[in-house]
């Protein structure tokens, strides 16, 4: 992999892709949605919102619904959590139309994608630690946090300077030209992000040898021919990076809808990391009802899960199927 800038023809190609649009003149495959939980523990109330929204969207469009277990970061996975998650979904009537895909079995596909980018000089090795990145940003008077990340200042773009390679990063600018990503979210409307200034060159393969979420999700969405993604609003910020990779890898761009979040008592998004309790599926209709409330669907009176899901699909279609 070359640490320098891409050759002129690759530079021109990526500059042309600078403002990404999700529209395409090519025919789309049949509607395929997906739910992609991380098996770091059982589902919680917030997880069910994303699962239900994606399932309803697929059913309302007469499509297929897939489950992908995002266990690419095995250090965060809890043994047996995948089976618990699949069981919780099944109790709520949400069963994948195909055998669930496990990211931990997909390493060769991620290697191929990284190699494809390396061949045209769009990725480079990085030897920076988090502390070193922060020190450079402080020196530049530009310390901008993005959750737990920093905007990478491009230190290793021109070479490692004698440091050992720790990670692989993808370019998010071409020379002096920023790359700005624009797209339309079905719920949030028109979105725009200057990827160069708000994110910087981001990691595709980590210092510990694991592949980053951004690369894995893009490769797997294309592999599974996913056409419509419905997921939590906290992931909307990831969309520009994924659109960027889709264009660099010449992959199709799905439609996106980011749902409202379930908030914890501390005012932050409910998650396993801030102590969310496992989803109670002892009364699945009530659990679905609570998730539907977050999705702004009307209350549905039903005696069975199947009856409730049929009515909820009609309600979703009224709102989200044009």
DOBA-800322 format. One line per field, with one value per atom (N, C-alpha, C): residue number from 1; residue in one letter; atom name; x, y, z. Coordinates in steps of 0.2 Angstrom, whole numbers. Layout:
seq: [NUM,...]
type: [A,...]
atom: [CA,...]
c1: [X,...]
c2: [Y,...]
c3: [Z,...]
end
This chain:
seq: [1,1,1,2,2,2,3,3,3,4,4,4,5,5,5,6,6,6,7,7,7,8,8,8,9,9,9,10,10,10,11,11,11,12,12,12,13,13,13,14,14,14,15,15,15,16,16,16,17,17,17,18,18,18,19,19,19,20,20,20,21,21,21,22,22,22,23,23,23,24,24,24,25,25,25,26,26,26,27,27,27,28,28,28,29,29,29,30,30,30,31,31,31,32,32,32,33,33,33,34,34,34,35,35,35,36,36,36,37,37,37,38,38,38,39,39,39,40,40,40,41,41,41,42,42,42,43,43,43,44,44,44,45,45,45,46,46,46,47,47,47,48,48,48,49,49,49,50,50,50,51,51,51,52,52,52,53,53,53,54,54,54,55,55,55,56,56,56,57,57,57,58,58,58,59,59,59,60,60,60,61,61,61,62,62,62,63,63,63,64,64,64,65,65,65,66,66,66,67,67,67,68,68,68,69,69,69,70,70,70,71,71,71,72,72,72,73,73,73,74,74,74,75,75,75,76,76,76,77,77,77,78,78,78,79,79,79,80,80,80,81,81,81,82,82,82,83,83,83,84,84,84,85,85,85,86,86,86,87,87,87,88,88,88,89,89,89,90,90,90,91,91,91,92,92,92,93,93,93,94,94,94,95,95,95,96,96,96,97,97,97,98,98,98,99,99,99,100,100,100,101,101,101,102,102,102,103,103,103,104,104,104,105,105,105,106,106,106,107,107,107,108,108,108,109,109,109,110,110,110,111,111,111,112,112,112,113,113,113,114,114,114,115,115,115,116,116,116,117,117,117,118,118,118,119,119,119,120,120,120,121,121,121,122,122,122,123,123,123,124,124,124,125,125,125,126,126,126,127,127,127,128,128,128,129,129,129,130,130,130,131,131,131,132,132,132,133,133,133,134,134,134,135,135,135,136,136,136,137,137,137,138,138,138,139,139,139,140,140,140,141,141,141,142,142,142,143,143,143,144,144,144,145,145,145,146,146,146,147,147,147,148,148,148,149,149,149,150,150,150,151,151,151,152,152,152,153,153,153,154,154,154,155,155,155,156,156,156,157,157,157,158,158,158,159,159,159,160,160,160,161,161,161,162,162,162,163,163,163,164,164,164,165,165,165,166,166,166,167,167,167,168,168,168,169,169,169,170,170,170,171,171,171,172,172,172,173,173,173,174,174,174,175,175,175,176,176,176,177,177,177,178,178,178,179,179,179,180,180,180,181,181,181,182,182,182,183,183,183,184,184,184,185,185,185,186,186,186,187,187,187,188,188,188,189,189,189,190,190,190,191,191,191,192,192,192,193,193,193,194,194,194,195,195,195,196,196,196,197,197,197,198,198,198,199,199,199,200,200,200,201,201,201,202,202,202,203,203,203,204,204,204,205,205,205,206,206,206,207,207,207,208,208,208,209,209,209,210,210,210,211,211,211,212,212,212,213,213,213,214,214,214,215,215,215,216,216,216,217,217,217,218,218,218,219,219,219,220,220,220,221,221,221,222,222,222,223,223,223,224,224,224,225,225,225,226,226,226,227,227,227,228,228,228,229,229,229,230,230,230,231,231,231,232,232,232,233,233,233,234,234,234,235,235,235,236,236,236,237,237,237,238,238,238,239,239,239,240,240,240,241,241,241,242,242,242,243,243,243,244,244,244,245,245,245,246,246,246,247,247,247,248,248,248,249,249,249,250,250,250,251,251,251,252,252,252,253,253,253,254,254,254,255,255,255,256,256,256,257,257,257,258,258,258,259,259,259,260,260,260,261,261,261,262,262,262,263,263,263,264,264,264,265,265,265,266,266,266,267,267,267,268,268,268,269,269,269,270,270,270,271,271,271,272,272,272,273,273,273,274,274,274,275,275,275,276,276,276,277,277,277,278,278,278,279,279,279,280,280,280,281,281,281,282,282,282,283,283,283,284,284,284,285,285,285,286,286,286,287,287,287,288,288,288,289,289,289,290,290,290,291,291,291,292,292,292,293,293,293,294,294,294,295,295,295,296,296,296,297,297,297,298,298,298,299,299,299,300,300,300,301,301,301,302,302,302,303,303,303,304,304,304,305,305,305,306,306,306,307,307,307,308,308,308,309,309,309,310,310,310,311,311,311,312,312,312,313,313,313,314,314,314,315,315,315,316,316,316,317,317,317,318,318,318,319,319,319,320,320,320,321,321,321,322,322,322]
type: [X,X,X,X,X,X,X,X,X,X,X,X,X,X,X,X,X,X,X,X,X,X,X,X,X,X,X,X,X,X,X,X,X,X,X,X,X,X,X,X,X,X,X,X,X,X,X,X,X,X,X,X,X,X,X,X,X,X,X,X,X,X,X,X,X,X,X,X,X,X,X,X,X,X,X,X,X,X,X,X,X,X,X,X,X,X,X,X,X,X,X,X,X,X,X,X,X,X,X,X,X,X,X,X,X,X,X,X,X,X,X,X,X,X,X,X,X,X,X,X,X,X,X,X,X,X,X,X,X,X,X,X,X,X,X,X,X,X,X,X,X,X,X,X,X,X,X,X,X,X,X,X,X,X,X,X,X,X,X,X,X,X,X,X,X,X,X,X,X,X,X,X,X,X,X,X,X,X,X,X,X,X,X,X,X,X,X,X,X,X,X,X,X,X,X,X,X,X,X,X,X,X,X,X,X,X,X,X,X,X,X,X,X,X,X,X,X,X,X,X,X,X,X,X,X,X,X,X,X,X,X,X,X,X,X,X,X,X,X,X,X,X,X,X,X,X,X,X,X,X,X,X,X,X,X,X,X,X,X,X,X,X,X,X,X,X,X,X,X,X,X,X,X,X,X,X,X,X,X,X,X,X,X,X,X,X,X,X,X,X,X,X,X,X,X,X,X,X,X,X,X,X,X,X,X,X,X,X,X,X,X,X,X,X,X,X,X,X,X,X,X,X,X,X,X,X,X,X,X,X,X,X,X,X,X,X,X,X,X,X,X,X,X,X,X,X,X,X,X,X,X,X,X,X,X,X,X,X,X,X,X,X,X,X,X,X,X,X,X,X,X,X,X,X,X,X,X,X,X,X,X,X,X,X,X,X,X,X,X,X,X,X,X,X,X,X,X,X,X,X,X,X,X,X,X,X,X,X,X,X,X,X,X,X,X,X,X,X,X,X,X,X,X,X,X,X,X,X,X,X,X,X,X,X,X,X,X,X,X,X,X,X,X,X,X,X,X,X,X,X,X,X,X,X,X,X,X,X,X,X,X,X,X,X,X,X,X,X,X,X,X,X,X,X,X,X,X,X,X,X,X,X,X,X,X,X,X,X,X,X,X,X,X,X,X,X,X,X,X,X,X,X,X,X,X,X,X,X,X,X,X,X,X,X,X,X,X,X,X,X,X,X,X,X,X,X,X,X,X,X,X,X,X,X,X,X,X,X,X,X,X,X,X,X,X,X,X,X,X,X,X,X,X,X,X,X,X,X,X,X,X,X,X,X,X,X,X,X,X,X,X,X,X,X,X,X,X,X,X,X,X,X,X,X,X,X,X,X,X,X,X,X,X,X,X,X,X,X,X,X,X,X,X,X,X,X,X,X,X,X,X,X,X,X,X,X,X,X,X,X,X,X,X,X,X,X,X,X,X,X,X,X,X,X,X,X,X,X,X,X,X,X,X,X,X,X,X,X,X,X,X,X,X,X,X,X,X,X,X,X,X,X,X,X,X,X,X,X,X,X,X,X,X,X,X,X,X,X,X,X,X,X,X,X,X,X,X,X,X,X,X,X,X,X,X,X,X,X,X,X,X,X,X,X,X,X,X,X,X,X,X,X,X,X,X,X,X,X,X,X,X,X,X,X,X,X,X,X,X,X,X,X,X,X,X,X,X,X,X,X,X,X,X,X,X,X,X,X,X,X,X,X,X,X,X,X,X,X,X,X,X,X,X,X,X,X,X,X,X,X,X,X,X,X,X,X,X,X,X,X,X,X,X,X,X,X,X,X,X,X,X,X,X,X,X,X,X,X,X,X,X,X,X,X,X,X,X,X,X,X,X,X,X,X,X,X,X,X,X,X,X,X,X,X,X,X,X,X,X,X,X,X,X,X,X,X,X,X,X,X,X,X,X,X,X,X,X,X,X,X,X,X,X,X,X,X,X,X,X,X,X,X,X,X,X,X,X,X,X,X,X,X,X,X,X,X,X,X,X,X,X,X,X,X,X,X,X,X,X,X,X,X,X,X,X,X,X,X,X,X,X,X,X,X,X,X,X,X,X,X,X,X,X,X,X,X,X,X,X,X,X,X,X,X,X,X,X,X,X,X,X,X,X,X,X,X,X,X,X,X,X,X,X,X,X,X,X,X,X,X,X,X,X,X,X,X,X,X,X,X,X,X,X,X,X,X]
atom: [N,CA,C,N,CA,C,N,CA,C,N,CA,C,N,CA,C,N,CA,C,N,CA,C,N,CA,C,N,CA,C,N,CA,C,N,CA,C,N,CA,C,N,CA,C,N,CA,C,N,CA,C,N,CA,C,N,CA,C,N,CA,C,N,CA,C,N,CA,C,N,CA,C,N,CA,C,N,CA,C,N,CA,C,N,CA,C,N,CA,C,N,CA,C,N,CA,C,N,CA,C,N,CA,C,N,CA,C,N,CA,C,N,CA,C,N,CA,C,N,CA,C,N,CA,C,N,CA,C,N,CA,C,N,CA,C,N,CA,C,N,CA,C,N,CA,C,N,CA,C,N,CA,C,N,CA,C,N,CA,C,N,CA,C,N,CA,C,N,CA,C,N,CA,C,N,CA,C,N,CA,C,N,CA,C,N,CA,C,N,CA,C,N,CA,C,N,CA,C,N,CA,C,N,CA,C,N,CA,C,N,CA,C,N,CA,C,N,CA,C,N,CA,C,N,CA,C,N,CA,C,N,CA,C,N,CA,C,N,CA,C,N,CA,C,N,CA,C,N,CA,C,N,CA,C,N,CA,C,N,CA,C,N,CA,C,N,CA,C,N,CA,C,N,CA,C,N,CA,C,N,CA,C,N,CA,C,N,CA,C,N,CA,C,N,CA,C,N,CA,C,N,CA,C,N,CA,C,N,CA,C,N,CA,C,N,CA,C,N,CA,C,N,CA,C,N,CA,C,N,CA,C,N,CA,C,N,CA,C,N,CA,C,N,CA,C,N,CA,C,N,CA,C,N,CA,C,N,CA,C,N,CA,C,N,CA,C,N,CA,C,N,CA,C,N,CA,C,N,CA,C,N,CA,C,N,CA,C,N,CA,C,N,CA,C,N,CA,C,N,CA,C,N,CA,C,N,CA,C,N,CA,C,N,CA,C,N,CA,C,N,CA,C,N,CA,C,N,CA,C,N,CA,C,N,CA,C,N,CA,C,N,CA,C,N,CA,C,N,CA,C,N,CA,C,N,CA,C,N,CA,C,N,CA,C,N,CA,C,N,CA,C,N,CA,C,N,CA,C,N,CA,C,N,CA,C,N,CA,C,N,CA,C,N,CA,C,N,CA,C,N,CA,C,N,CA,C,N,CA,C,N,CA,C,N,CA,C,N,CA,C,N,CA,C,N,CA,C,N,CA,C,N,CA,C,N,CA,C,N,CA,C,N,CA,C,N,CA,C,N,CA,C,N,CA,C,N,CA,C,N,CA,C,N,CA,C,N,CA,C,N,CA,C,N,CA,C,N,CA,C,N,CA,C,N,CA,C,N,CA,C,N,CA,C,N,CA,C,N,CA,C,N,CA,C,N,CA,C,N,CA,C,N,CA,C,N,CA,C,N,CA,C,N,CA,C,N,CA,C,N,CA,C,N,CA,C,N,CA,C,N,CA,C,N,CA,C,N,CA,C,N,CA,C,N,CA,C,N,CA,C,N,CA,C,N,CA,C,N,CA,C,N,CA,C,N,CA,C,N,CA,C,N,CA,C,N,CA,C,N,CA,C,N,CA,C,N,CA,C,N,CA,C,N,CA,C,N,CA,C,N,CA,C,N,CA,C,N,CA,C,N,CA,C,N,CA,C,N,CA,C,N,CA,C,N,CA,C,N,CA,C,N,CA,C,N,CA,C,N,CA,C,N,CA,C,N,CA,C,N,CA,C,N,CA,C,N,CA,C,N,CA,C,N,CA,C,N,CA,C,N,CA,C,N,CA,C,N,CA,C,N,CA,C,N,CA,C,N,CA,C,N,CA,C,N,CA,C,N,CA,C,N,CA,C,N,CA,C,N,CA,C,N,CA,C,N,CA,C,N,CA,C,N,CA,C,N,CA,C,N,CA,C,N,CA,C,N,CA,C,N,CA,C,N,CA,C,N,CA,C,N,CA,C,N,CA,C,N,CA,C,N,CA,C,N,CA,C,N,CA,C,N,CA,C,N,CA,C,N,CA,C,N,CA,C,N,CA,C,N,CA,C,N,CA,C,N,CA,C,N,CA,C,N,CA,C,N,CA,C,N,CA,C,N,CA,C,N,CA,C,N,CA,C,N,CA,C,N,CA,C,N,CA,C,N,CA,C,N,CA,C,N,CA,C,N,CA,C,N,CA,C,N,CA,C,N,CA,C,N,CA,C,N,CA,C,N,CA,C,N,CA,C,N,CA,C,N,CA,C,N,CA,C,N,CA,C,N,CA,C,N,CA,C,N,CA,C,N,CA,C,N,CA,C,N,CA,C,N,CA,C,N,CA,C,N,CA,C,N,CA,C,N,CA,C,N,CA,C,N,CA,C,N,CA,C,N,CA,C,N,CA,C,N,CA,C,N,CA,C,N,CA,C,N,CA,C,N,CA,C,N,CA,C,N,CA,C,N,CA,C,N,CA,C,N,CA,C,N,CA,C,N,CA,C,N,CA,C,N,CA,C,N,CA,C,N,CA,C,N,CA,C,N,CA,C,N,CA,C,N,CA,C,N,CA,C]
c1: [4,0,4,3,7,4,8,6,4,7,6,-1,-3,-9,-10,-17,-18,-15,-15,-13,-18,-17,-21,-28,-28,-34,-39,-36,-40,-42,-38,-40,-46,-46,-51,-58,-57,-63,-66,-62,-65,-68,-64,-67,-73,-75,-81,-86,-84,-89,-90,-87,-87,-94,-98,-105,-109,-111,-114,-121,-125,-132,-134,-140,-142,-147,-148,-152,-148,-152,-148,-153,-151,-155,-155,-151,-151,-157,-160,-165,-163,-168,-166,-169,-165,-168,-174,-177,-183,-182,-186,-185,-182,-176,-173,-171,-173,-171,-167,-165,-161,-160,-159,-158,-151,-147,-140,-138,-140,-138,-131,-127,-121,-122,-119,-121,-117,-117,-114,-118,-124,-129,-136,-141,-148,-150,-156,-159,-162,-162,-166,-171,-175,-181,-179,-173,-171,-169,-166,-165,-171,-177,-183,-186,-185,-188,-185,-178,-175,-177,-177,-179,-186,-191,-198,-198,-195,-196,-193,-187,-185,-189,-192,-196,-203,-206,-212,-211,-205,-204,-203,-200,-199,-206,-210,-216,-221,-221,-225,-224,-218,-216,-216,-218,-219,-212,-207,-200,-198,-191,-188,-185,-184,-181,-175,-169,-164,-161,-158,-154,-147,-143,-135,-132,-128,-125,-119,-118,-112,-107,-104,-99,-92,-91,-84,-79,-82,-77,-79,-75,-76,-75,-71,-69,-75,-80,-86,-92,-91,-96,-97,-103,-105,-107,-104,-105,-112,-115,-122,-127,-125,-129,-133,-130,-133,-139,-139,-145,-150,-148,-153,-157,-153,-156,-161,-159,-163,-169,-169,-174,-179,-177,-181,-185,-181,-185,-190,-189,-194,-200,-199,-205,-209,-206,-210,-212,-211,-214,-209,-203,-198,-193,-194,-189,-186,-180,-176,-179,-179,-181,-176,-170,-164,-160,-155,-151,-147,-147,-143,-135,-133,-126,-122,-116,-111,-105,-104,-98,-92,-91,-85,-83,-87,-86,-84,-84,-84,-77,-72,-65,-62,-63,-60,-63,-69,-73,-70,-69,-67,-59,-55,-49,-49,-53,-54,-56,-60,-62,-57,-53,-47,-42,-41,-36,-38,-44,-47,-45,-46,-45,-37,-33,-26,-23,-26,-23,-23,-28,-29,-27,-23,-20,-25,-31,-36,-36,-31,-30,-23,-21,-14,-13,-7,-6,-5,-7,-7,-3,1,5,3,-2,-4,-8,-6,-11,-16,-21,-26,-23,-18,-15,-11,-8,-4,-8,-14,-19,-21,-23,-25,-20,-14,-9,-8,-8,-8,-13,-19,-25,-25,-22,-22,-16,-11,-6,-9,-13,-16,-22,-24,-29,-36,-36,-42,-44,-47,-49,-56,-59,-66,-68,-72,-74,-80,-80,-86,-87,-91,-92,-86,-83,-76,-71,-72,-67,-64,-59,-56,-56,-56,-56,-48,-47,-40,-36,-31,-27,-23,-23,-19,-12,-10,-3,1,-1,2,1,-3,-4,2,7,13,18,17,21,21,24,24,29,34,39,43,44,48,44,37,33,31,29,26,19,16,9,5,0,-5,-12,-14,-21,-20,-26,-27,-33,-31,-36,-38,-44,-46,-46,-44,-44,-51,-52,-58,-57,-52,-51,-46,-46,-42,-38,-32,-28,-30,-32,-35,-42,-45,-53,-56,-61,-65,-70,-72,-77,-83,-89,-95,-100,-103,-108,-115,-120,-127,-131,-136,-141,-148,-153,-159,-162,-163,-166,-173,-176,-184,-187,-184,-188,-185,-178,-175,-174,-175,-175,-168,-167,-160,-155,-149,-143,-137,-132,-126,-120,-115,-109,-102,-98,-91,-87,-86,-83,-76,-72,-65,-64,-69,-68,-71,-77,-80,-79,-75,-73,-66,-63,-56,-55,-49,-48,-49,-54,-56,-53,-53,-50,-55,-51,-55,-52,-46,-43,-40,-41,-39,-32,-29,-23,-22,-28,-28,-30,-30,-31,-38,-43,-50,-52,-57,-60,-65,-65,-69,-76,-81,-88,-90,-87,-89,-88,-82,-81,-85,-85,-89,-97,-100,-107,-108,-104,-104,-103,-98,-97,-103,-106,-111,-118,-119,-125,-125,-120,-120,-120,-117,-117,-124,-128,-134,-139,-137,-142,-147,-145,-149,-151,-158,-160,-162,-165,-168,-165,-162,-160,-164,-167,-170,-167,-164,-160,-161,-158,-158,-155,-158,-155,-148,-145,-139,-134,-136,-132,-132,-136,-136,-130,-126,-119,-114,-116,-111,-113,-119,-121,-116,-113,-109,-103,-100,-94,-96,-102,-104,-105,-108,-109,-103,-98,-91,-88,-89,-86,-90,-96,-100,-98,-97,-95,-87,-83,-76,-76,-80,-80,-85,-88,-93,-99,-102,-107,-113,-119,-126,-127,-131,-132,-140,-141,-148,-151,-158,-162,-161,-161,-160,-166,-168,-173,-170,-169,-167,-172,-173,-179,-177,-183,-181,-178,-175,-171,-175,-174,-177,-171,-173,-168,-168,-162,-162,-163,-163,-165,-160,-154,-148,-149,-154,-155,-151,-147,-143,-147,-145,-148,-147,-153,-153,-148,-144,-139,-136,-133,-130,-125,-121,-116,-118,-124,-126,-131,-131,-135,-142,-144,-150,-152,-158,-160,-162,-161,-163,-171,-173,-179,-184,-189,-194,-199,-199,-203,-208,-209,-214,-221,-222,-228,-226,-225,-223,-227,-233,-238,-237,-236,-235,-228,-223,-216,-216,-220,-221,-224,-229,-233,-229,-225,-220,-215,-213,-208,-212,-218,-222,-223,-224,-225,-219,-213,-207,-207,-210,-210,-216,-220,-225,-231,-232,-238,-243,-250,-255,-255,-259,-259,-264,-262,-266,-268,-274,-277,-277,-274,-273,-272,-274,-274,-267,-265,-259,-254,-248,-242,-243,-246,-247,-252,-258,-263,-260,-256,-253,-249,-244,-240,-243,-248,-252,-255,-258,-261,-255,-250,-244,-241,-241,-238,-243,-249,-254,-253,-252,-251,-244,-239,-232,-233,-237,-238,-241,-246,-250,-245,-240,-235,-229,-226,-220,-219,-225,-225,-228,-225,-228,-231]
c2: [-6,0,6,11,17,22,26,31,37,38,45,45,51,52,48,46,42,45,41,44,49,53,58,55,49,46,44,41,40,46,51,57,60,60,63,59,53,49,50,50,51,58,63,70,71,67,66,64,59,56,61,66,70,72,74,75,69,64,58,59,56,56,48,47,40,38,43,41,37,33,28,27,27,25,18,14,6,3,-2,-5,-8,-8,-10,-17,-21,-28,-27,-33,-33,-30,-27,-24,-29,-27,-32,-27,-28,-25,-29,-26,-30,-27,-31,-29,-32,-28,-30,-29,-33,-32,-34,-31,-34,-38,-44,-49,-47,-41,-39,-40,-43,-44,-45,-47,-47,-41,-41,-35,-31,-25,-20,-17,-12,-9,-5,-2,2,-2,-8,-13,-15,-16,-19,-13,-7,-2,-2,-3,-4,-10,-16,-22,-22,-19,-19,-14,-8,-4,-7,-10,-13,-19,-23,-28,-26,-21,-18,-15,-12,-9,-14,-19,-25,-28,-29,-32,-27,-21,-16,-15,-17,-16,-23,-28,-35,-38,-36,-38,-44,-44,-49,-46,-49,-46,-51,-48,-52,-50,-55,-53,-55,-50,-51,-50,-54,-54,-50,-44,-40,-41,-47,-49,-48,-43,-42,-41,-37,-35,-41,-46,-52,-50,-45,-43,-40,-38,-35,-40,-46,-51,-55,-57,-61,-68,-73,-80,-81,-84,-86,-80,-74,-68,-68,-71,-71,-76,-81,-86,-83,-79,-75,-70,-67,-61,-64,-70,-73,-76,-78,-81,-75,-69,-64,-61,-61,-59,-64,-70,-75,-75,-73,-73,-67,-62,-56,-57,-62,-64,-61,-59,-57,-62,-65,-71,-70,-70,-69,-73,-71,-74,-79,-77,-81,-83,-87,-89,-83,-82,-76,-76,-70,-69,-67,-70,-69,-65,-59,-55,-59,-62,-66,-71,-73,-78,-74,-68,-64,-60,-62,-59,-58,-64,-64,-58,-57,-52,-45,-44,-37,-36,-42,-41,-40,-43,-41,-34,-31,-24,-20,-21,-17,-17,-23,-24,-20,-20,-16,-9,-6,1,2,-2,-1,-1,-5,-6,1,5,12,17,16,21,25,22,26,24,20,19,19,20,21,18,16,14,20,19,24,22,25,23,27,31,36,32,34,32,37,36,41,47,45,51,55,52,56,61,58,62,68,66,72,77,75,80,85,81,85,90,88,92,98,97,102,107,105,109,114,111,114,119,118,122,120,113,111,104,104,98,97,93,92,85,84,77,75,69,65,59,60,54,53,47,45,46,49,50,57,57,64,64,70,71,70,65,64,69,72,77,75,69,67,66,65,64,60,54,48,48,53,53,52,56,56,51,47,42,41,35,34,37,40,44,39,33,28,25,26,23,16,11,5,6,3,4,1,4,2,0,4,4,6,5,7,12,18,23,24,26,28,36,38,45,48,54,57,64,65,71,70,74,73,79,79,85,90,96,101,101,97,97,93,96,92,88,82,78,79,82,83,78,75,69,72,71,74,67,67,61,63,59,61,55,56,51,51,46,45,49,49,52,59,60,66,71,69,73,74,80,81,82,78,78,80,83,85,85,82,82,83,87,88,83,77,72,73,77,79,83,88,92,89,86,83,76,72,66,65,66,65,58,56,49,45,40,36,28,25,18,13,9,3,-4,-4,-9,-7,-9,-7,-9,-6,-8,-15,-18,-24,-30,-27,-32,-33,-31,-32,-26,-28,-23,-19,-13,-8,-9,-7,-7,-4,2,5,1,-2,-7,-13,-16,-22,-21,-16,-15,-14,-10,-8,-15,-19,-25,-30,-30,-35,-33,-26,-24,-26,-25,-26,-34,-38,-45,-48,-45,-47,-44,-39,-36,-32,-28,-24,-18,-17,-11,-5,-7,-2,-4,2,1,5,2,6,4,10,9,15,15,20,27,32,39,40,37,38,36,31,29,33,39,43,46,48,51,46,40,35,35,37,36,39,45,48,44,41,37,30,28,22,23,29,31,32,35,36,30,25,18,15,15,12,15,21,24,22,22,20,13,8,1,0,5,4,-1,0,-4,0,-3,1,4,9,13,12,9,8,14,14,19,19,25,25,28,25,28,27,33,33,34,29,30,34,36,39,34,37,33,32,27,26,29,34,37,34,34,32,37,35,40,46,44,50,54,53,58,56,50,48,42,40,34,28,24,18,13,10,5,0,-5,-10,-7,-2,2,6,9,13,9,2,-2,-3,-3,-5,-12,-13,-20,-24,-31,-35,-34,-35,-34,-39,-37,-42,-44,-51,-53,-58,-57,-62,-60,-53,-51,-48,-52,-49,-44,-44,-39,-33,-33,-26,-24,-28,-26,-22,-26,-23,-16,-16,-10,-4,-5,0,2,-2,-1,3,2,5,12,13,20,25,22,26,27,23,24,28,30,35,31,25,21,21,21,21,14,15,9,4,-2,-8,-13,-14,-19,-26,-31,-37,-42,-48,-54,-58,-58,-62,-58,-60,-57,-56,-62,-61,-56,-56,-51,-44,-43,-36,-34,-39,-37,-36,-39,-38,-31,-29,-22,-17,-18,-13,-13,-18,-17,-13,-13,-9,-1,0,6,9,5,7,9,5,6,13,14,21,27,26,31,32,26,26,23,20,17,22,25,30,26]
c3: [0,0,0,-4,-5,0,4,8,5,-1,-5,-7,-11,-14,-20,-22,-28,-34,-39,-46,-48,-53,-56,-58,-61,-64,-58,-53,-47,-43,-43,-40,-43,-50,-53,-52,-52,-51,-44,-39,-32,-32,-35,-35,-38,-43,-46,-42,-37,-32,-26,-26,-20,-17,-21,-19,-20,-15,-17,-17,-22,-22,-21,-18,-17,-23,-28,-33,-39,-42,-47,-53,-59,-65,-66,-63,-64,-60,-62,-59,-52,-47,-40,-39,-35,-34,-29,-28,-24,-17,-14,-7,-2,0,5,11,17,23,27,33,37,44,49,56,58,61,62,69,74,81,82,87,89,95,96,101,107,110,116,122,121,126,123,127,124,121,117,115,121,120,125,121,124,121,115,115,109,103,105,99,96,100,97,92,94,89,82,82,75,72,76,73,70,74,72,66,66,60,54,54,48,46,50,48,45,48,46,39,38,31,26,28,23,21,26,25,21,23,20,12,11,4,0,4,1,0,4,3,8,8,13,18,24,30,32,33,35,42,45,51,50,52,52,59,61,68,67,69,68,74,73,78,76,71,68,74,79,85,90,90,94,102,103,110,113,110,113,113,111,110,116,118,124,121,124,122,123,117,117,116,116,115,108,103,97,97,100,101,105,110,114,110,106,102,97,94,89,92,98,102,104,106,108,102,96,90,88,88,86,91,97,102,99,97,94,87,84,78,72,74,69,68,62,60,53,53,47,41,35,29,26,29,26,33,32,37,39,46,48,46,44,42,48,49,54,51,54,51,53,58,60,55,50,45,38,39,32,31,35,35,28,24,17,13,14,10,11,18,20,18,18,15,8,4,-3,-4,0,-1,0,6,7,2,-1,-6,-12,-14,-20,-19,-13,-12,-12,-9,-9,-16,-20,-27,-31,-29,-32,-28,-22,-18,-14,-12,-8,-1,1,8,10,16,18,25,27,34,38,44,49,56,58,64,70,70,75,81,87,93,94,98,100,103,107,111,106,101,96,92,90,86,90,97,101,102,103,104,97,91,85,85,86,86,91,97,101,99,96,93,88,84,78,81,87,90,87,86,83,86,91,95,94,90,89,90,95,97,92,90,87,91,96,101,104,103,106,101,95,90,90,86,84,76,74,67,65,61,60,56,58,54,48,46,40,41,47,49,45,43,40,33,30,23,18,20,16,19,23,25,33,35,42,46,43,47,51,50,54,59,60,65,61,66,63,61,56,54,60,62,67,63,59,56,49,45,38,38,35,34,27,25,19,18,12,10,10,13,13,9,6,2,-4,-9,-14,-15,-13,-13,-9,-11,-7,-7,-11,-12,-7,-3,2,-2,2,-1,4,1,4,2,7,5,7,2,3,1,5,4,7,6,8,13,19,24,23,23,22,28,34,39,41,41,43,37,31,25,23,20,16,21,20,25,21,24,21,26,24,29,25,27,24,28,24,27,28,24,25,32,33,39,46,45,50,53,49,50,49,43,42,39,37,35,40,39,45,44,49,50,47,42,40,43,45,48,54,60,67,68,74,76,79,81,84,78,72,66,64,68,67,61,57,53,56,54,57,54,58,57,50,49,42,36,36,30,30,36,36,34,37,35,28,25,18,13,15,11,12,18,19,17,17,14,7,3,-4,-5,-1,-2,-1,4,5,1,-4,-8,-5,1,5,1,0,-3,1,7,12,19,22,29,33,39,44,50,54,60,64,70,75,72,74,72,74,79,82,76,71,66,60,60,54,53,58,57,54,54,50,43,41,34,29,30,25,24,29,28,24,25,21,14,13,6,2,6,3,1,5,4,-2,-2,-7,-14,-14,-21,-23,-18,-19,-22,-19,-20,-26,-29,-34,-32,-26,-23,-24,-24,-24,-17,-17,-11,-9,-3,-1,1,2,5,12,16,23,26,32,36,43,47,54,59,63,68,74,78,84,89,94,99,105,109,116,120,125,129,136,139,146,151,157,162,163,160,160,154,150,144,138,139,133,130,124,120,125,125,129,125,129,126,131,128,133,137,134,137,143,143,149,153,153,158,156,149,147,149,152,154,148,149,143,142,135,133,136,139,143,137,135,130,133,140,143,140,138,135,128,123,117,113,114,111,114,121,124,123,122,120,113,109,102,102,106,107,109,114,116,111,107,102,96,95,90,92,98,101,99,100,98,91,87,79,77,82,81,77,79,76,81,78,83,87,93,97,94,94,90,96,96,100,97,99,96,101,100,105,104,98,96,93,93,89,82,79,71,70,73,72,73,78,79,74,72,66,60,58,52,52,58,58,58,62,62,55,51,44,40,41,37,39,46,48,46,45,43,35,32,24,23,27,27,27,32,33,28,27,24,17,14,8,3,-2,-6,-12]
end
